[in-house]
């Protein structure tokens, strides 16, 4: 049996990645705008657990269904 492993230098074509520079004050609003304009599921990464919690609360206020995952959450909550 021969197994070949190759490094894939590019992301899959079905995933769209974006980097958008915004001020700290505009992060929540811009994130909400991007989520509302997206089709399908969205994954948002934040730098800290605290930021994840704050963004979750903000998005929930605007009716966005959110699931957060970080180390301070129990296994059941994740």
Secondary structure, DSSP 8 states (H G I E B T S, - for coil): ---------S--TT---------GGGHHHHHHHHHHH-SS------SSHHHHHHHHHHHHHTT-------TTS-TTT-
